Amino acid sequence: MTQLKPGDCVTCCLKDKYIVSPYQEHDEIMQFEIVAQSGFGYYAYVPHYLFLNKTVRLSETQCVTLGINKRFYHQNFVYIRDNYVHEVKKVLDGMLCCKCGDFFLMAAPNQEDQTLICYSCRINPYR
């Protein structure tokens, strides 16, 4: 499986409001946006209108630790392991700025540690 990044979209199989393996019997397939990678899986955003079991609400401190964008603070997430991903729908080509967290389409790393610092953050370090 390809390495997923924040912003990528995946589909997962649901049965009785639980995420199950794609090889198990399931009721429906839902699409989720990946917001962070941790350990052997990913944190996916769960919209407020979707009710799933085993969702967690991350605090601002936890979001900062995981590198989750500010717009997802105090939202619901679900932890998805690699083997629970049914299909990768969209893989974004670009990078996140490591200072402000904005996504830049078709961007390439511009630092020695293979990260990106956007032009706005480079000219204004207090941004």
ABEGO torsion letter per residue (X at the ends): XBBBBBGBBBBBBBBGGBBBBAABBBABBBBBBBABBBEABBBBBBBAABBBBGBBBBBAAAAAAAGBBAAABGBBBBBBBAAABABBABBBBEBBBAAAGBBBBGBBBABAAGBBBBAAAAABAAX
